[in-house]
């Protein structure tokens, strides 16, 4: 095993825990790099929003208004 595994104590945890840790590390890299695809829950929500938009395309707000409102809420 590598020096870092021993130094961090990773070599002393179970195989299952190391696999889980490896997956967590990979997911964190993928998230930061923008490589992680949306999960089922996120895809369901995106599809729901697309269906809602298709049902009433005139029900929209200008991006500049949305952005201004969001910034104002964030500053509260």
PDB file with one MODEL, atoms N, CA, C and O in Angstrom:
MODEL        1
ATOM      1  N   UNK A   1       0.833  -1.187   0.000  1.00  0.00           N
ATOM      2  CA  UNK A   1       0.000   0.000   0.000  1.00  0.00           C
ATOM      3  C   UNK A   1       0.873   1.244   0.000  1.00  0.00           C
ATOM      4  O   UNK A   1       2.016   1.236   0.457  1.00  0.00           O
ATOM      5  N   UNK A   2       0.294   2.305  -0.527  1.00  0.00           N
ATOM      6  CA  UNK A   2       1.026   3.550  -0.613  1.00  0.00           C
ATOM      7  C   UNK A   2       1.227   4.212   0.742  1.00  0.00           C
ATOM      8  O   UNK A   2       0.509   3.932   1.702  1.00  0.00           O
ATOM      9  N   UNK A   3       2.207   5.085   0.799  1.00  0.00           N
ATOM     10  CA  UNK A   3       2.553   5.800   2.032  1.00  0.00           C
ATOM     11  C   UNK A   3       1.377   6.643   2.535  1.00  0.00           C
ATOM     12  O   UNK A   3       1.126   6.696   3.738  1.00  0.00           O
ATOM     13  N   UNK A   4       0.666   7.295   1.633  1.00  0.00           N
ATOM     14  CA  UNK A   4      -0.450   8.151   2.034  1.00  0.00           C
ATOM     15  C   UNK A   4      -1.550   7.340   2.705  1.00  0.00           C
ATOM     16  O   UNK A   4      -2.166   7.807   3.663  1.00  0.00           O
ATOM     17  N   UNK A   5      -1.803   6.127   2.211  1.00  0.00           N
ATOM     18  CA  UNK A   5      -2.833   5.283   2.825  1.00  0.00           C
ATOM     19  C   UNK A   5      -2.477   4.956   4.264  1.00  0.00           C
ATOM     20  O   UNK A   5      -3.334   4.981   5.147  1.00  0.00           O
ATOM     21  N   UNK A   6      -1.210   4.651   4.494  1.00  0.00           N
ATOM     22  CA  UNK A   6      -0.761   4.339   5.860  1.00  0.00           C
ATOM     23  C   UNK A   6      -0.782   5.592   6.730  1.00  0.00           C
ATOM     24  O   UNK A   6      -1.261   5.563   7.863  1.00  0.00           O
ATOM     25  N   UNK A   7      -0.261   6.687   6.195  1.00  0.00           N
ATOM     26  CA  UNK A   7      -0.182   7.935   6.960  1.00  0.00           C
ATOM     27  C   UNK A   7      -1.569   8.417   7.382  1.00  0.00           C
ATOM     28  O   UNK A   7      -1.742   8.915   8.494  1.00  0.00           O
ATOM     29  N   UNK A   8      -2.558   8.272   6.497  1.00  0.00           N
ATOM     30  CA  UNK A   8      -3.922   8.713   6.805  1.00  0.00           C
ATOM     31  C   UNK A   8      -4.734   7.661   7.557  1.00  0.00           C
ATOM     32  O   UNK A   8      -5.864   7.923   7.970  1.00  0.00           O
ATOM     33  N   UNK A   9      -4.160   6.476   7.735  1.00  0.00           N
ATOM     34  CA  UNK A   9      -4.862   5.417   8.452  1.00  0.00           C
ATOM     35  C   UNK A   9      -5.884   4.682   7.607  1.00  0.00           C
ATOM     36  O   UNK A   9      -6.677   3.899   8.129  1.00  0.00           O
ATOM     37  N   UNK A  10      -5.871   4.925   6.319  1.00  0.00           N
ATOM     38  CA  UNK A  10      -6.851   4.297   5.431  1.00  0.00           C
ATOM     39  C   UNK A  10      -6.608   2.795   5.332  1.00  0.00           C
ATOM     40  O   UNK A  10      -7.543   2.022   5.124  1.00  0.00           O
ATOM     41  N   UNK A  11      -5.360   2.388   5.479  1.00  0.00           N
ATOM     42  CA  UNK A  11      -5.038   0.959   5.393  1.00  0.00           C
ATOM     43  C   UNK A  11      -5.622   0.156   6.549  1.00  0.00           C
ATOM     44  O   UNK A  11      -5.644  -1.073   6.494  1.00  0.00           O
ATOM     45  N   UNK A  12      -6.091   0.828   7.589  1.00  0.00           N
ATOM     46  CA  UNK A  12      -6.621   0.115   8.752  1.00  0.00           C
ATOM     47  C   UNK A  12      -8.149  -0.023   8.724  1.00  0.00           C
ATOM     48  O   UNK A  12      -8.722  -0.643   9.620  1.00  0.00           O
ATOM     49  N   UNK A  13      -8.810   0.539   7.722  1.00  0.00           N
ATOM     50  CA  UNK A  13     -10.271   0.399   7.654  1.00  0.00           C
ATOM     51  C   UNK A  13     -10.629  -0.767   6.732  1.00  0.00           C
ATOM     52  O   UNK A  13      -9.804  -1.225   5.942  1.00  0.00           O
ATOM     53  N   UNK A  14     -11.851  -1.230   6.845  1.00  0.00           N
ATOM     54  CA  UNK A  14     -12.282  -2.406   6.081  1.00  0.00           C
ATOM     55  C   UNK A  14     -12.307  -2.117   4.575  1.00  0.00           C
ATOM     56  O   UNK A  14     -12.323  -0.966   4.138  1.00  0.00           O
ATOM     57  N   UNK A  15     -12.310  -3.190   3.815  1.00  0.00           N
ATOM     58  CA  UNK A  15     -12.366  -3.073   2.358  1.00  0.00           C
ATOM     59  C   UNK A  15     -13.619  -2.308   1.941  1.00  0.00           C
ATOM     60  O   UNK A  15     -13.560  -1.442   1.068  1.00  0.00           O
ATOM     61  N   UNK A  16     -14.754  -2.628   2.565  1.00  0.00           N
ATOM     62  CA  UNK A  16     -16.007  -1.949   2.228  1.00  0.00           C
ATOM     63  C   UNK A  16     -15.910  -0.450   2.487  1.00  0.00           C
ATOM     64  O   UNK A  16     -16.381   0.357   1.686  1.00  0.00           O
ATOM     65  N   UNK A  17     -15.292  -0.080   3.618  1.00  0.00           N
ATOM     66  CA  UNK A  17     -15.134   1.342   3.944  1.00  0.00           C
ATOM     67  C   UNK A  17     -14.191   2.038   2.969  1.00  0.00           C
ATOM     68  O   UNK A  17     -14.411   3.193   2.604  1.00  0.00           O
ATOM     69  N   UNK A  18     -13.130   1.329   2.543  1.00  0.00           N
ATOM     70  CA  UNK A  18     -12.202   1.914   1.570  1.00  0.00           C
ATOM     71  C   UNK A  18     -12.874   2.102   0.219  1.00  0.00           C
ATOM     72  O   UNK A  18     -12.642   3.103  -0.459  1.00  0.00           O
ATOM     73  N   UNK A  19     -13.709   1.142  -0.174  1.00  0.00           N
ATOM     74  CA  UNK A  19     -14.449   1.276  -1.436  1.00  0.00           C
ATOM     75  C   UNK A  19     -15.388   2.478  -1.355  1.00  0.00           C
ATOM     76  O   UNK A  19     -15.469   3.276  -2.290  1.00  0.00           O
ATOM     77  N   UNK A  20     -16.093   2.601  -0.236  1.00  0.00           N
ATOM     78  CA  UNK A  20     -17.001   3.735  -0.049  1.00  0.00           C
ATOM     79  C   UNK A  20     -16.240   5.051  -0.067  1.00  0.00           C
ATOM     80  O   UNK A  20     -16.682   6.018  -0.687  1.00  0.00           O
ATOM     81  N   UNK A  21     -15.090   5.092   0.615  1.00  0.00           N
ATOM     82  CA  UNK A  21     -14.262   6.294   0.633  1.00  0.00           C
ATOM     83  C   UNK A  21     -13.783   6.642  -0.772  1.00  0.00           C
ATOM     84  O   UNK A  21     -13.803   7.806  -1.171  1.00  0.00           O
ATOM     85  N   UNK A  22     -13.355   5.630  -1.518  1.00  0.00           N
ATOM     86  CA  UNK A  22     -12.920   5.855  -2.896  1.00  0.00           C
ATOM     87  C   UNK A  22     -14.038   6.426  -3.754  1.00  0.00           C
ATOM     88  O   UNK A  22     -13.811   7.336  -4.552  1.00  0.00           O
ATOM     89  N   UNK A  23     -15.253   5.890  -3.593  1.00  0.00           N
ATOM     90  CA  UNK A  23     -16.395   6.400  -4.347  1.00  0.00           C
ATOM     91  C   UNK A  23     -16.711   7.832  -3.949  1.00  0.00           C
ATOM     92  O   UNK A  23     -16.987   8.670  -4.808  1.00  0.00           O
ATOM     93  N   UNK A  24     -16.673   8.117  -2.654  1.00  0.00           N
ATOM     94  CA  UNK A  24     -16.915   9.481  -2.178  1.00  0.00           C
ATOM     95  C   UNK A  24     -15.889  10.450  -2.747  1.00  0.00           C
ATOM     96  O   UNK A  24     -16.229  11.563  -3.149  1.00  0.00           O
ATOM     97  N   UNK A  25     -14.622  10.016  -2.778  1.00  0.00           N
ATOM     98  CA  UNK A  25     -13.573  10.875  -3.325  1.00  0.00           C
ATOM     99  C   UNK A  25     -13.791  11.113  -4.821  1.00  0.00           C
ATOM    100  O   UNK A  25     -13.655  12.237  -5.304  1.00  0.00           O
ATOM    101  N   UNK A  26     -14.130  10.040  -5.552  1.00  0.00           N
ATOM    102  CA  UNK A  26     -14.371  10.188  -6.979  1.00  0.00           C
ATOM    103  C   UNK A  26     -15.558  11.118  -7.226  1.00  0.00           C
ATOM    104  O   UNK A  26     -15.491  11.976  -8.106  1.00  0.00           O
ATOM    105  N   UNK A  27     -16.632  10.962  -6.470  1.00  0.00           N
ATOM    106  CA  UNK A  27     -17.809  11.819  -6.628  1.00  0.00           C
ATOM    107  C   UNK A  27     -17.452  13.279  -6.364  1.00  0.00           C
ATOM    108  O   UNK A  27     -17.924  14.167  -7.073  1.00  0.00           O
ATOM    109  N   UNK A  28     -16.621  13.537  -5.350  1.00  0.00           N
ATOM    110  CA  UNK A  28     -16.264  14.919  -5.047  1.00  0.00           C
ATOM    111  C   UNK A  28     -15.452  15.528  -6.186  1.00  0.00           C
ATOM    112  O   UNK A  28     -15.618  16.706  -6.504  1.00  0.00           O
ATOM    113  N   UNK A  29     -14.579  14.737  -6.800  1.00  0.00           N
ATOM    114  CA  UNK A  29     -13.810  15.219  -7.956  1.00  0.00           C
ATOM    115  C   UNK A  29     -14.754  15.477  -9.128  1.00  0.00           C
ATOM    116  O   UNK A  29     -14.656  16.506  -9.797  1.00  0.00           O
ATOM    117  N   UNK A  30     -15.657  14.548  -9.370  1.00  0.00           N
ATOM    118  CA  UNK A  30     -16.597  14.682 -10.486  1.00  0.00           C
ATOM    119  C   UNK A  30     -17.508  15.893 -10.309  1.00  0.00           C
ATOM    120  O   UNK A  30     -17.807  16.591 -11.277  1.00  0.00           O
ATOM    121  N   UNK A  31     -17.946  16.142  -9.086  1.00  0.00           N
ATOM    122  CA  UNK A  31     -18.806  17.303  -8.824  1.00  0.00           C
ATOM    123  C   UNK A  31     -18.037  18.588  -9.097  1.00  0.00           C
ATOM    124  O   UNK A  31     -18.537  19.479  -9.784  1.00  0.00           O
ATOM    125  N   UNK A  32     -16.829  18.687  -8.564  1.00  0.00           N
ATOM    126  CA  UNK A  32     -16.031  19.902  -8.771  1.00  0.00           C
ATOM    127  C   UNK A  32     -15.686  20.112 -10.237  1.00  0.00           C
ATOM    128  O   UNK A  32     -15.603  21.250 -10.700  1.00  0.00           O
ATOM    129  N   UNK A  33     -15.483  19.018 -10.974  1.00  0.00           N
ATOM    130  CA  UNK A  33     -15.128  19.120 -12.380  1.00  0.00           C
ATOM    131  C   UNK A  33     -16.363  19.226 -13.275  1.00  0.00           C
ATOM    132  O   UNK A  33     -16.242  19.393 -14.489  1.00  0.00           O
ATOM    133  N   UNK A  34     -17.557  19.129 -12.669  1.00  0.00           N
ATOM    134  CA  UNK A  34     -18.787  19.214 -13.445  1.00  0.00           C
ATOM    135  C   UNK A  34     -19.053  17.976 -14.275  1.00  0.00           C
ATOM    136  O   UNK A  34     -19.706  18.059 -15.315  1.00  0.00           O
ATOM    137  N   UNK A  35     -18.555  16.822 -13.833  1.00  0.00           N
ATOM    138  CA  UNK A  35     -18.688  15.594 -14.606  1.00  0.00           C
ATOM    139  C   UNK A  35     -19.794  14.666 -14.125  1.00  0.00           C
ATOM    140  O   UNK A  35     -20.142  13.705 -14.811  1.00  0.00           O
ATOM    141  N   UNK A  36     -20.345  14.947 -12.957  1.00  0.00           N
ATOM    142  CA  UNK A  36     -21.352  14.059 -12.384  1.00  0.00           C
ATOM    143  C   UNK A  36     -22.711  14.337 -13.014  1.00  0.00           C
ATOM    144  O   UNK A  36     -23.209  15.461 -12.970  1.00  0.00           O
ATOM    145  N   UNK A  37     -23.299  13.310 -13.596  1.00  0.00           N
ATOM    146  CA  UNK A  37     -24.606  13.455 -14.223  1.00  0.00           C
ATOM    147  C   UNK A  37     -25.686  13.578 -13.155  1.00  0.00           C
ATOM    148  O   UNK A  37     -25.525  13.072 -12.044  1.00  0.00           O
ATOM    149  N   UNK A  38     -26.793  14.252 -13.490  1.00  0.00           N
ATOM    150  CA  UNK A  38     -27.884  14.352 -12.523  1.00  0.00           C
ATOM    151  C   UNK A  38     -28.445  12.968 -12.199  1.00  0.00           C
ATOM    152  O   UNK A  38     -28.486  12.090 -13.060  1.00  0.00           O
ATOM    153  N   UNK A  39     -28.873  12.784 -10.958  1.00  0.00           N
ATOM    154  CA  UNK A  39     -29.474  11.522 -10.548  1.00  0.00           C
ATOM    155  C   UNK A  39     -30.937  11.462 -10.973  1.00  0.00           C
ATOM    156  O   UNK A  39     -31.449  12.382 -11.611  1.00  0.00           O
ATOM    157  N   UNK A  40     -31.593  10.383 -10.618  1.00  0.00           N
ATOM    158  CA  UNK A  40     -32.994  10.167 -11.003  1.00  0.00           C
ATOM    159  C   UNK A  40     -33.881  11.273 -10.443  1.00  0.00           C
ATOM    160  O   UNK A  40     -34.741  11.796 -11.153  1.00  0.00           O
ATOM    161  N   UNK A  41     -33.682  11.631  -9.182  1.00  0.00           N
ATOM    162  CA  UNK A  41     -34.490  12.675  -8.556  1.00  0.00           C
ATOM    163  C   UNK A  41     -34.327  14.006  -9.282  1.00  0.00           C
ATOM    164  O   UNK A  41     -35.306  14.702  -9.550  1.00  0.00           O
ATOM    165  N   UNK A  42     -33.073  14.354  -9.598  1.00  0.00           N
ATOM    166  CA  UNK A  42     -32.820  15.615 -10.304  1.00  0.00           C
ATOM    167  C   UNK A  42     -33.416  15.581 -11.710  1.00  0.00           C
ATOM    168  O   UNK A  42     -33.982  16.573 -12.170  1.00  0.00           O
ATOM    169  N   UNK A  43     -33.290  14.444 -12.392  1.00  0.00           N
ATOM    170  CA  UNK A  43     -33.858  14.326 -13.746  1.00  0.00           C
ATOM    171  C   UNK A  43     -35.382  14.433 -13.703  1.00  0.00           C
ATOM    172  O   UNK A  43     -35.987  15.071 -14.564  1.00  0.00           O
ATOM    173  N   UNK A  44     -35.996  13.812 -12.706  1.00  0.00           N
ATOM    174  CA  UNK A  44     -37.454  13.912 -12.555  1.00  0.00           C
ATOM    175  C   UNK A  44     -37.880  15.368 -12.375  1.00  0.00           C
ATOM    176  O   UNK A  44     -38.862  15.814 -12.968  1.00  0.00           O
ATOM    177  N   UNK A  45     -37.128  16.104 -11.549  1.00  0.00           N
ATOM    178  CA  UNK A  45     -37.452  17.517 -11.310  1.00  0.00           C
ATOM    179  C   UNK A  45     -37.242  18.344 -12.574  1.00  0.00           C
ATOM    180  O   UNK A  45     -38.069  19.198 -12.896  1.00  0.00           O
ATOM    181  N   UNK A  46     -36.164  18.106 -13.284  1.00  0.00           N
ATOM    182  CA  UNK A  46     -35.941  18.832 -14.543  1.00  0.00           C
ATOM    183  C   UNK A  46     -37.053  18.553 -15.548  1.00  0.00           C
ATOM    184  O   UNK A  46     -37.542  19.471 -16.208  1.00  0.00           O
ATOM    185  N   UNK A  47     -37.451  17.295 -15.664  1.00  0.00           N
ATOM    186  CA  UNK A  47     -38.540  16.942 -16.583  1.00  0.00           C
ATOM    187  C   UNK A  47     -39.861  17.561 -16.153  1.00  0.00           C
ATOM    188  O   UNK A  47     -40.647  17.998 -16.994  1.00  0.00           O
ATOM    189  N   UNK A  48     -40.110  17.600 -14.840  1.00  0.00           N
ATOM    190  CA  UNK A  48     -41.335  18.233 -14.339  1.00  0.00           C
ATOM    191  C   UNK A  48     -41.352  19.708 -14.728  1.00  0.00           C
ATOM    192  O   UNK A  48     -42.376  20.227 -15.173  1.00  0.00           O
ATOM    193  N   UNK A  49     -40.216  20.377 -14.559  1.00  0.00           N
ATOM    194  CA  UNK A  49     -40.133  21.800 -14.894  1.00  0.00           C
ATOM    195  C   UNK A  49     -40.284  22.032 -16.399  1.00  0.00           C
ATOM    196  O   UNK A  49     -40.922  22.996 -16.822  1.00  0.00           O
ATOM    197  N   UNK A  50     -39.698  21.148 -17.199  1.00  0.00           N
ATOM    198  CA  UNK A  50     -39.859  21.277 -18.656  1.00  0.00           C
ATOM    199  C   UNK A  50     -41.321  21.092 -19.057  1.00  0.00           C
ATOM    200  O   UNK A  50     -41.842  21.837 -19.887  1.00  0.00           O
ATOM    201  N   UNK A  51     -41.979  20.096 -18.464  1.00  0.00           N
ATOM    202  CA  UNK A  51     -43.402  19.867 -18.753  1.00  0.00           C
ATOM    203  C   UNK A  51     -44.236  21.079 -18.352  1.00  0.00           C
ATOM    204  O   UNK A  51     -45.146  21.480 -19.077  1.00  0.00           O
ATOM    205  N   UNK A  52     -43.922  21.660 -17.193  1.00  0.00           N
ATOM    206  CA  UNK A  52     -44.637  22.846 -16.721  1.00  0.00           C
ATOM    207  C   UNK A  52     -44.436  24.013 -17.689  1.00  0.00           C
ATOM    208  O   UNK A  52     -45.380  24.740 -17.995  1.00  0.00           O
ATOM    209  N   UNK A  53     -43.231  24.184 -18.156  1.00  0.00           N
ATOM    210  CA  UNK A  53     -42.933  25.251 -19.105  1.00  0.00           C
ATOM    211  C   UNK A  53     -43.652  25.018 -20.436  1.00  0.00           C
ATOM    212  O   UNK A  53     -44.200  25.949 -21.026  1.00  0.00           O
ATOM    213  N   UNK A  54     -43.643  23.774 -20.899  1.00  0.00           N
ATOM    214  CA  UNK A  54     -44.333  23.452 -22.155  1.00  0.00           C
ATOM    215  C   UNK A  54     -45.832  23.692 -22.051  1.00  0.00           C
ATOM    216  O   UNK A  54     -46.471  24.069 -23.033  1.00  0.00           O
ATOM    217  N   UNK A  55     -46.395  23.476 -20.863  1.00  0.00           N
ATOM    218  CA  UNK A  55     -47.832  23.647 -20.667  1.00  0.00           C
ATOM    219  C   UNK A  55     -48.241  25.112 -20.734  1.00  0.00           C
ATOM    220  O   UNK A  55     -49.366  25.414 -21.133  1.00  0.00           O
ATOM    221  N   UNK A  56     -47.353  26.032 -20.353  1.00  0.00           N
ATOM    222  CA  UNK A  56     -47.677  27.456 -20.359  1.00  0.00           C
ATOM    223  C   UNK A  56     -46.417  28.274 -20.688  1.00  0.00           C
ATOM    224  O   UNK A  56     -45.826  28.891 -19.803  1.00  0.00           O
ATOM    225  N   UNK A  57     -46.012  28.273 -21.967  1.00  0.00           N
ATOM    226  CA  UNK A  57     -44.770  28.954 -22.337  1.00  0.00           C
ATOM    227  C   UNK A  57     -44.802  30.462 -22.109  1.00  0.00           C
ATOM    228  O   UNK A  57     -43.747  31.087 -22.006  1.00  0.00           O
ATOM    229  N   UNK A  58     -45.979  31.050 -22.030  1.00  0.00           N
ATOM    230  CA  UNK A  58     -46.081  32.505 -21.824  1.00  0.00           C
ATOM    231  C   UNK A  58     -45.812  32.900 -20.375  1.00  0.00           C
ATOM    232  O   UNK A  58     -45.568  34.072 -20.087  1.00  0.00           O
ATOM    233  N   UNK A  59     -45.853  31.932 -19.467  1.00  0.00           N
ATOM    234  CA  UNK A  59     -45.639  32.202 -18.048  1.00  0.00           C
ATOM    235  C   UNK A  59     -44.145  32.235 -17.760  1.00  0.00           C
ATOM    236  O   UNK A  59     -43.581  31.281 -17.223  1.00  0.00           O
ATOM    237  N   UNK A  60     -43.512  33.349 -18.125  1.00  0.00           N
ATOM    238  CA  UNK A  60     -42.061  33.474 -17.943  1.00  0.00           C
ATOM    239  C   UNK A  60     -41.731  34.809 -17.285  1.00  0.00           C
ATOM    240  O   UNK A  60     -42.549  35.728 -17.249  1.00  0.00           O
ATOM    241  N   UNK A  61     -40.507  34.888 -16.766  1.00  0.00           N
ATOM    242  CA  UNK A  61     -40.000  36.139 -16.195  1.00  0.00           C
ATOM    243  C   UNK A  61     -38.645  36.416 -16.825  1.00  0.00           C
ATOM    244  O   UNK A  61     -37.900  35.485 -17.132  1.00  0.00           O
ATOM    245  N   UNK A  62     -38.330  37.653 -17.014  1.00  0.00           N
ATOM    246  CA  UNK A  62     -37.057  38.047 -17.583  1.00  0.00           C
ATOM    247  C   UNK A  62     -35.923  37.681 -16.624  1.00  0.00           C
ATOM    248  O   UNK A  62     -36.048  37.858 -15.412  1.00  0.00           O
ATOM    249  N   UNK A  63     -34.818  37.168 -17.171  1.00  0.00           N
ATOM    250  CA  UNK A  63     -33.688  36.751 -16.353  1.00  0.00           C
ATOM    251  C   UNK A  63     -33.159  37.882 -15.469  1.00  0.00           C
ATOM    252  O   UNK A  63     -32.800  37.639 -14.317  1.00  0.00           O
ATOM    253  N   UNK A  64     -33.106  39.085 -15.974  1.00  0.00           N
ATOM    254  CA  UNK A  64     -32.572  40.195 -15.189  1.00  0.00           C
ATOM    255  C   UNK A  64     -33.408  40.429 -13.931  1.00  0.00           C
ATOM    256  O   UNK A  64     -32.859  40.783 -12.887  1.00  0.00           O
ATOM    257  N   UNK A  65     -34.713  40.238 -14.013  1.00  0.00           N
ATOM    258  CA  UNK A  65     -35.594  40.398 -12.849  1.00  0.00           C
ATOM    259  C   UNK A  65     -35.357  39.264 -11.849  1.00  0.00           C
ATOM    260  O   UNK A  65     -35.277  39.493 -10.642  1.00  0.00           O
ATOM    261  N   UNK A  66     -35.248  38.058 -12.361  1.00  0.00           N
ATOM    262  CA  UNK A  66     -34.997  36.904 -11.489  1.00  0.00           C
ATOM    263  C   UNK A  66     -33.671  37.085 -10.761  1.00  0.00           C
ATOM    264  O   UNK A  66     -33.579  36.858  -9.555  1.00  0.00           O
ATOM    265  N   UNK A  67     -32.645  37.495 -11.504  1.00  0.00           N
ATOM    266  CA  UNK A  67     -31.315  37.681 -10.911  1.00  0.00           C
ATOM    267  C   UNK A  67     -31.333  38.773  -9.844  1.00  0.00           C
ATOM    268  O   UNK A  67     -30.760  38.599  -8.768  1.00  0.00           O
ATOM    269  N   UNK A  68     -31.981  39.888 -10.135  1.00  0.00           N
ATOM    270  CA  UNK A  68     -32.071  40.994  -9.176  1.00  0.00           C
ATOM    271  C   UNK A  68     -32.792  40.548  -7.909  1.00  0.00           C
ATOM    272  O   UNK A  68     -32.344  40.841  -6.801  1.00  0.00           O
ATOM    273  N   UNK A  69     -33.907  39.842  -8.071  1.00  0.00           N
ATOM    274  CA  UNK A  69     -34.648  39.326  -6.908  1.00  0.00           C
ATOM    275  C   UNK A  69     -33.801  38.365  -6.081  1.00  0.00           C
ATOM    276  O   UNK A  69     -33.809  38.424  -4.852  1.00  0.00           O
ATOM    277  N   UNK A  70     -33.077  37.486  -6.753  1.00  0.00           N
ATOM    278  CA  UNK A  70     -32.250  36.504  -6.051  1.00  0.00           C
ATOM    279  C   UNK A  70     -31.136  37.193  -5.263  1.00  0.00           C
ATOM    280  O   UNK A  70     -30.871  36.834  -4.116  1.00  0.00           O
ATOM    281  N   UNK A  71     -30.500  38.161  -5.865  1.00  0.00           N
ATOM    282  CA  UNK A  71     -29.429  38.896  -5.183  1.00  0.00           C
ATOM    283  C   UNK A  71     -29.984  39.637  -3.976  1.00  0.00           C
ATOM    284  O   UNK A  71     -29.355  39.663  -2.918  1.00  0.00           O
ATOM    285  N   UNK A  72     -31.146  40.233  -4.127  1.00  0.00           N
ATOM    286  CA  UNK A  72     -31.765  40.959  -3.001  1.00  0.00           C
ATOM    287  C   UNK A  72     -32.080  39.996  -1.856  1.00  0.00           C
ATOM    288  O   UNK A  72     -31.855  40.327  -0.692  1.00  0.00           O
ATOM    289  N   UNK A  73     -32.603  38.798  -2.179  1.00  0.00           N
ATOM    290  CA  UNK A  73     -32.910  37.814  -1.146  1.00  0.00           C
ATOM    291  C   UNK A  73     -31.632  37.315  -0.473  1.00  0.00           C
ATOM    292  O   UNK A  73     -31.616  37.086   0.736  1.00  0.00           O
ATOM    293  N   UNK A  74     -30.581  37.150  -1.240  1.00  0.00           N
ATOM    294  CA  UNK A  74     -29.317  36.649  -0.702  1.00  0.00           C
ATOM    295  C   UNK A  74     -28.714  37.637   0.305  1.00  0.00           C
ATOM    296  O   UNK A  74     -28.090  37.228   1.284  1.00  0.00           O
ATOM    297  N   UNK A  75     -28.901  38.927   0.060  1.00  0.00           N
ATOM    298  CA  UNK A  75     -28.316  39.954   0.925  1.00  0.00           C
ATOM    299  C   UNK A  75     -29.068  40.134   2.236  1.00  0.00           C
ATOM    300  O   UNK A  75     -28.545  40.763   3.156  1.00  0.00           O
ATOM    301  N   UNK A  76     -30.271  39.603   2.345  1.00  0.00           N
ATOM    302  CA  UNK A  76     -31.064  39.760   3.573  1.00  0.00           C
ATOM    303  C   UNK A  76     -30.446  39.063   4.739  1.00  0.00           C
ATOM    304  O   UNK A  76     -30.992  39.102   5.841  1.00  0.00           O
TER     305      UNK A  76
ENDMDL
END
